Amino acid sequence: MSKEYIGPVGEGLYAVRTGDWRTRRPLMDQKTCRRCGICLMYCPVNAISRGADEAYSIGLEYCKGCGVCAAECPAKAIAMEKEGAK
């Protein structure tokens, strides 16, 4: 696993890229998303971020595929898909 410095959140804080062992991946529907930020608050690995355009995105290199974001999304804008499915 590679480590990347993501500071200034904390002194010596590193993120471990754990997305390579995920079996399910979240897919976000930007049209359905209400921009409420609940997915961002509940993600246990901080894999979700908000861009300058207020759109949310999921960093799959860090996402473990736990599905918490999809379960907590009130708009049901996030669906979990089997990894590698098209």
Summary of the structure (lengths in Angstrom):
residues: 86
radius of gyration: 13.2
end to end distance: 26.4
largest distance: 40.4
contacts: 197
relative contact order: 0.27
helix: 15%
strand: 26%
